[in-house]
Amino acid sequence: MNKYKDIHFEVSERKILLRIFDVVSVLLSLYLVGIVFKFNYFNISATNFYWTIVLGLYLNIIGSIFEMYNLQVASSQFQVIKSIILTTSTTVLVYLLTPVYTPILPTNRIQILIFFISIFIALFTWRMVYVRFFASNRFSKKVILICDNDQVKELVYGLESADPHYKVLGFVNSDSSNETKLNNVENIGINDLEKFVKENSISEIVIASQKTDGISVTLYNQLIHLLENGYIIREYTQVYESITYRIPVQYVSRDFYRYFPFSRSNQNHFYILFVRLLEIIISLLGLLIGAFLLPLVAIGNLIGNRGKLFYTQERVGKNGEVFTIVKFRTMIKNAENEGAVFATLNDSRVTPFGKILRKSRIDEFPQFYNILKGDMAVIGPRPERPVFVNEIAAVMPFYETRHVIKPGLTGWAQVNYSYGETIDDSLIKLQYDLYYIKHRSLFLDFNIMFKTLSTILFYRGQ
């Protein structure tokens, strides 16, 4: 058996670790403060144990909204401090304002300050320990790739950019082309594979070669021997999906449709009915909020846009059916006189007031009408224009798979990737959309809702 592997944490394990110790550190801090300072607002005892459960839920839910469990944020000292401040402030406010489930408001206001400081110091201390210790290289997952020479750069970047703790130390070239040289990624000879694995405490070997004849008998025998000694050998598409939460369609053959496992939720009548009822409630609430915002948007449009308030456009929906989407207008008049073009990140056609509407996502509120009608869902792939669907589908044979479910106001691609300006961007967003279709569930839906709230609160709309 393998005795040389270092300890490392998977992505899911790190997130569980963060969630558990966030709650444990806060409860421990409040317990100690209660003893030292006679802090009476939050007493932990058998009779009011549910207070701790509510506080733990608030921390996890609000922490998710403010990206406390985004590993990129959690590994950055500056970014995580910002998240801690926002999470602590909001958690304390919500906890104080829900006395039905939490202690009655204290008469001594200094106890509120102690409550806030205790939670902040607990989260800050634990998260600094995580950044300095658990997020350090000592707990990184060390990996070797077996791939074709021309794939190396893309594969290494795709894996390491998705998980800051995933380190590709070397690769075995499975074709006979010229060798690629990368910083910090060693080119390993086939005969040296087993020795390299043991000397560098490799945790996993990932096979990404698309050429079966590249796996020689010598290489195959070494892999079998490593497998027998307890080393993990995985196929690249499985690793990519588990780390990036995307489906790597560029590495899947044209038999994709035969093997693609659609989520059972897409045929689950209870799930579909529950989601539809939730969509009706959300769309009615969205239209009500939109009605209150309408006078302000109308005044802003009159001053900053000077034209029609609403904007309609054809989009492709479920099963390829075309419908008309409704939005608040954010671009200048006749923005597409020269034909349809992709909107860009800093599009010159967007008016100053339109930028405010886009950043705050207020321009999307009229789409709750489309959701109420049933043309769209709250969550799903972003509906695209017919002209772009035809253009993208011509170069991406899997693009039409997006249309097996309704398009959404928000979705897995929208909350995980920036604005799509090119065909390459569309490919990445397609990978996220296919991941959602494959793993669609209530848990993933609520995850997307939390991430959407983060997008709105951090003013990241585009």
C-alpha positions in Angstrom: 0.0 0.0 0.0 1.0 3.6 -0.5 2.7 5.1 2.5 4.1 8.2 0.9 1.1 10.5 0.1 0.8 13.7 2.0 -2.4 14.8 3.7 -4.6 16.9 1.4 -8.2 18.1 1.3 -10.7 17.7 -1.5 -12.8 20.7 -2.5 -15.9 19.4 -0.7 -13.9 18.5 2.4 -12.5 22.1 2.6 -16.0 23.6 2.4 -17.3 21.3 5.1 -14.3 22.1 7.2 -14.9 25.9 6.8 -18.6 25.5 7.6 -18.2 23.4 10.7 -15.3 25.4 12.2 -17.1 28.7 11.5 -19.9 27.6 13.8 -17.7 25.9 16.3 -15.4 28.9 16.7 -18.3 31.3 17.1 -20.1 29.1 19.7 -16.9 28.6 21.6 -16.2 32.3 21.6 -19.7 33.2 22.9 -19.4 30.5 25.6 -16.0 31.9 26.8 -17.3 35.5 26.7 -20.3 34.4 28.7 -18.1 33.1 31.4 -15.5 35.9 31.5 -17.8 38.9 31.0 -21.1 37.6 32.4 -22.6 37.9 28.9 -26.3 37.1 29.4 -27.8 37.7 26.0 -26.6 34.3 24.5 -26.5 31.6 27.1 -25.8 28.1 25.8 -27.8 25.5 27.8 -29.9 22.5 27.4 -33.1 24.6 27.5 -32.2 27.0 24.7 -30.1 24.8 22.5 -32.1 25.8 19.5 -30.6 29.3 19.7 -27.3 27.7 18.7 -28.9 25.8 15.8 -30.5 29.1 14.5 -27.2 31.0 14.8 -25.4 28.2 13.0 -27.9 28.2 10.2 -27.7 32.0 9.9 -23.9 31.8 9.7 -23.9 29.2 7.0 -26.6 30.8 4.9 -25.4 34.4 5.1 -21.8 33.2 4.8 -22.8 31.5 1.5 -24.3 34.8 0.2 -21.1 36.7 1.1 -18.8 34.1 -0.4 -17.3 32.8 2.8 -17.2 29.3 1.3 -15.7 30.3 -2.1 -12.3 28.7 -1.9 -10.7 31.5 -3.9 -12.0 34.0 -1.4 -11.3 31.8 1.6 -7.6 31.5 0.6 -7.1 35.3 0.2 -6.5 37.2 3.4 -7.9 40.5 2.1 -11.0 39.1 0.4 -11.9 36.9 3.4 -11.7 39.8 5.8 -14.3 41.7 3.7 -16.5 38.7 3.7 -16.1 38.2 7.5 -17.2 41.8 8.1 -20.3 41.5 5.9 -21.2 38.1 7.2 -20.8 39.1 10.9 -22.8 42.4 10.5 -25.7 40.8 8.6 -25.8 37.7 10.9 -25.9 39.9 14.0 -28.6 42.1 12.5 -30.8 39.2 11.4 -30.3 37.4 14.7 -31.4 40.4 16.7 -34.4 41.1 14.4 -35.8 37.5 14.8 -36.5 37.2 18.5 -39.2 34.6 17.9 -36.3 32.1 17.2 -33.6 33.9 19.1 -33.1 35.5 22.6 -35.2 38.6 23.5 -33.3 41.8 22.7 -31.0 42.8 25.6 -31.9 46.0 27.6 -28.2 46.7 27.9 -27.0 47.8 24.4 -23.3 47.0 25.3 -24.3 43.3 25.1 -25.1 43.8 21.4 -21.6 45.2 20.8 -20.1 42.3 22.7 -22.2 39.8 20.6 -20.9 41.4 17.4 -17.2 41.6 18.5 -17.3 38.0 19.8 -18.6 36.6 16.4 -16.2 38.8 14.4 -13.1 37.8 16.4 -14.0 34.1 16.3 -14.5 34.1 12.5 -11.4 36.3 12.0 -9.1 34.1 14.2 -10.3 30.8 12.6 -10.1 32.1 9.0 -6.6 33.5 9.5 -5.6 30.1 10.8 -7.1 28.6 7.7 -5.3 31.0 5.3 -1.9 30.6 7.0 -2.1 26.8 7.7 -4.8 24.9 5.8 -4.6 27.0 2.6 -0.8 26.6 2.5 1.1 24.4 0.1 1.5 21.7 2.8 -2.1 20.7 2.2 -2.1 21.0 -1.6 -3.1 18.0 -3.7 -0.1 17.0 -5.8 -1.0 15.5 -9.2 0.6 14.1 -12.3 -1.1 14.4 -15.8 -0.8 11.8 -18.5 -1.8 13.7 -21.6 -1.0 14.6 -25.2 1.7 17.2 -25.6 -0.5 19.9 -27.1 -3.0 19.6 -24.2 -0.7 20.3 -21.3 -1.0 24.1 -20.9 -4.8 24.1 -21.2 -5.2 21.2 -18.8 -2.9 22.6 -16.1 -4.4 26.0 -16.3 -8.0 24.6 -16.2 -7.4 22.6 -13.1 -5.2 24.9 -11.1 -7.3 28.1 -11.8 -10.4 26.3 -10.5 -8.9 25.0 -7.3 -6.0 27.0 -5.7 -4.9 23.9 -3.8 -4.6 21.6 -6.8 -1.0 21.5 -8.0 0.1 19.7 -11.2 3.8 18.8 -10.5 4.5 16.9 -13.7 3.2 15.3 -16.9 3.9 12.3 -19.0 3.7 13.0 -22.7 1.6 10.3 -24.4 2.4 11.3 -27.9 5.6 11.7 -29.9 5.5 15.4 -30.7 8.0 17.9 -29.4 8.1 18.4 -25.6 6.3 21.3 -24.0 8.1 23.1 -21.2 6.1 24.7 -18.4 7.2 26.5 -15.3 6.9 24.2 -12.2 5.6 21.4 -14.3 8.2 18.7 -15.0 8.2 16.5 -18.1 8.5 13.0 -16.8 9.9 10.1 -18.8 7.7 7.0 -18.9 10.3 4.9 -17.1 10.6 7.5 -14.3 6.9 7.7 -13.5 6.8 5.4 -10.5 9.9 6.9 -9.0 8.6 10.5 -9.4 5.3 9.6 -7.9 6.9 8.2 -4.7 9.6 10.9 -4.3 7.1 13.8 -4.6 4.2 12.3 -2.5 1.8 12.4 -5.5 -1.8 12.0 -4.5 -3.4 11.4 -7.8 -2.6 10.5 -11.4 -5.0 12.0 -14.0 -5.2 10.4 -17.5 -6.3 12.9 -20.1 -4.8 11.4 -23.3 -7.3 11.2 -26.2 -5.0 8.8 -28.1 -5.4 5.3 -26.8 -2.2 4.2 -28.6 -0.3 6.7 -26.5 -0.8 4.5 -23.4 2.1 2.1 -24.2 2.5 -1.3 -22.5 5.3 0.0 -20.3 3.2 3.0 -19.2 0.1 0.8 -18.6 2.1 -1.7 -16.5 3.5 1.2 -14.3 -0.1 2.6 -13.8 -1.3 -0.9 -12.8 1.5 -1.2 -10.3 0.8 2.2 -8.8 -2.9 1.4 -8.6 -2.1 -1.9 -6.7 0.0 0.2 -4.3 -2.9 2.4 -3.3 -2.5 5.4 -5.7 -5.6 7.0 -7.2 -5.9 7.0 -11.0 -8.8 9.0 -12.4 -10.0 10.1 -15.9 -9.6 13.8 -16.7 -13.2 14.6 -17.4 -14.3 13.3 -14.0 -11.6 15.3 -12.3 -12.5 18.5 -14.3 -16.2 18.2 -13.5 -15.6 17.6 -9.8 -13.3 20.6 -9.5 -14.7 23.2 -11.9 -18.4 22.2 -11.8 -18.4 22.2 -15.6 -18.8 19.5 -18.2 -15.7 19.5 -20.4 -17.5 19.0 -23.7 -14.3 19.7 -25.7 -12.9 16.4 -24.4 -16.0 14.4 -25.1 -16.6 12.6 -28.4 -19.6 13.1 -30.6 -21.3 10.2 -28.7 -21.9 12.8 -26.0 -25.7 12.5 -26.2 -25.6 8.7 -25.8 -23.7 8.8 -22.5 -24.7 12.2 -21.0 -26.6 11.4 -17.8 -29.4 13.9 -17.5 -30.6 14.7 -14.0 -33.6 12.7 -12.8 -35.0 16.0 -11.6 -35.8 16.9 -15.2 -38.4 14.1 -15.2 -39.4 14.2 -11.6 -43.0 15.5 -11.5 -42.9 16.5 -7.8 -39.7 18.5 -8.4 -41.1 20.2 -11.5 -44.4 21.0 -9.7 -42.7 22.4 -6.6 -40.3 24.5 -8.7 -43.2 25.8 -10.8 -45.1 26.9 -7.7 -42.0 28.5 -6.4 -41.5 30.3 -9.7 -45.0 31.7 -9.6 -44.5 33.0 -6.1 -41.1 34.5 -7.0 -42.4 36.1 -10.2 -45.4 37.7 -8.5 -43.1 39.1 -5.8 -40.6 40.3 -8.4 -43.3 42.0 -10.4 -44.5 43.7 -7.2 -41.0 45.0 -6.4 -40.7 46.0 -10.1 -43.9 48.0 -9.8 -42.5 50.0 -6.8 -39.2 50.6 -8.8 -41.0 51.6 -12.0 -41.4 55.3 -11.2 -37.7 55.6 -10.3 -36.7 53.7 -13.5 -39.0 55.8 -15.6 -37.5 59.0 -14.3 -34.0 57.7 -14.7 -34.8 56.6 -18.2 -36.3 60.0 -19.1 -33.0 61.7 -17.9 -30.4 59.1 -18.8 -31.8 57.0 -21.6 -34.2 59.2 -23.4 -36.3 56.7 -25.3 -38.6 53.7 -24.8 -38.7 52.4 -21.3 -39.1 48.7 -22.2 -37.1 46.7 -24.8 -38.3 43.4 -26.4 -36.2 40.8 -28.2 -36.6 37.3 -29.6 -34.9 34.5 -27.6 -34.8 30.8 -27.9 -36.6 28.8 -25.2 -37.3 25.2 -24.3 -37.2 22.8 -27.2 -35.9 25.5 -29.4 -39.2 27.5 -29.4 -38.7 31.3 -29.9 -40.4 33.7 -27.4 -40.2 37.4 -26.8 -38.3 38.6 -23.8 -39.0 41.9 -21.9 -36.4 44.0 -20.3 -35.9 47.6 -19.2 -33.9 49.3 -22.1 -30.3 49.9 -21.3 -28.8 50.7 -24.7 -28.9 53.6 -27.0 -31.5 53.8 -29.8 -30.8 51.7 -32.9 -28.0 49.9 -31.1 -27.9 47.2 -33.8 -28.3 49.1 -37.0 -25.3 47.1 -38.5 -26.6 43.7 -37.3 -26.6 41.6 -34.2 -23.4 41.5 -32.2 -22.5 40.1 -28.8 -22.8 42.5 -25.9 -19.3 43.2 -24.3 -18.2 43.9 -20.8 -17.8 47.7 -21.3 -20.2 48.0 -24.2 -20.2 51.6 -25.6 -23.8 51.1 -26.6 -24.9 50.9 -23.0 -26.2 54.3 -21.6 -24.9 55.7 -18.3 -28.3 54.9 -16.6 -28.3 51.6 -18.4 -25.1 50.6 -16.6 -26.7 51.3 -13.3 -29.7 49.1 -14.3 -27.4 46.3 -15.4 -25.1 46.4 -12.4 -28.0 46.2 -10.0 -29.9 43.7 -12.2 -32.9 46.0 -12.1 -33.1 45.7 -15.9 -34.1 42.1 -15.5 -37.3 42.7 -13.4 -39.7 42.7 -16.4 -38.6 39.2 -17.2 -40.6 38.0 -14.2 -43.5 38.5 -16.6 -41.9 35.9 -18.9 -41.5 33.5 -15.9 -45.1 34.0 -14.9 -46.2 33.1 -18.5 -44.0 30.0 -18.5 -41.6 31.1 -21.2 -38.8 31.1 -18.7 -37.8 29.7 -15.4 -36.1 31.4 -12.4 -33.1 29.2 -12.8 -31.8 27.7 -16.1 -29.5 28.5 -19.0 -29.5 32.1 -20.1 -31.9 32.5 -23.2 -29.9 33.4 -26.3 -30.9 35.1 -29.5 -31.8 32.8 -32.5 -29.0 34.3 -34.7 -26.4 33.5 -32.1 -27.8 30.1 -31.3 -27.4 29.2 -35.0 -23.9 30.6 -35.1 -22.7 28.8 -31.9 -24.5 25.5 -32.6 -22.7 25.3 -36.0 -19.3 25.1 -34.1 -20.5 23.4 -30.9 -22.5 20.3 -31.6 -23.7 20.1 -28.0 -25.0 23.6 -27.7 -28.6 22.6 -28.4 -28.6 20.5 -25.3 -29.2 23.7 -23.3 -32.8 23.8 -24.7 -34.0 20.6 -23.0 -35.1 22.7 -20.1 -36.5 26.3 -19.8 -34.0 29.2 -20.0 -33.7 31.0 -16.7 -33.4 34.5 -15.3 -30.3 33.4 -13.4 -28.3 30.1 -13.7 -25.2 28.2 -12.9 -23.3 29.8 -15.8 -24.4 33.3 -14.9 -23.3 33.1 -11.3 -19.9 31.4 -12.1 -18.7 33.2 -15.2 -18.4 36.8 -16.4 -20.2 38.2 -19.4 -19.9 36.1 -22.6 -18.4 38.2 -25.4 -17.0 35.5 -27.8 -17.6 32.0 -29.0 -15.0 30.8 -26.5 -16.9 32.4 -23.7 -20.0 30.7 -24.9 -18.2 27.3 -24.8 -17.3 27.9 -21.1 -20.9 29.0 -20.3 -22.2 25.9 -22.1 -20.0 23.7 -19.8 -21.7 25.3 -16.8 -25.1 24.9 -18.3 -24.6 21.3 -19.0 -23.4 20.7 -15.5 -26.6 22.2 -14.2 -28.7 20.0 -16.5 -26.8 17.0 -15.4 -26.9 17.7 -11.7 -30.2 19.7 -11.4 -31.7 19.6 -7.9 -33.2 21.7 -5.2 -29.9 21.9 -3.5 -28.2 23.3 -6.6 -31.1 25.6 -7.2 -30.8 27.2 -3.8 -27.0 27.4 -4.2 -27.6 29.4 -7.4 -30.0 31.7 -5.6 -27.5 32.4 -2.9 -24.8 33.1 -5.5 -27.2 35.4 -7.4 -27.8 37.4 -4.2 -24.0 37.7 -3.9 -23.8 39.0 -7.4 -26.5 41.7 -6.7 -25.1 42.7 -3.3 -21.5 43.0 -4.7 -22.9 44.9 -7.7 -21.5 42.6 -10.3 -24.3 42.6 -12.8 -23.3 43.2 -16.4 
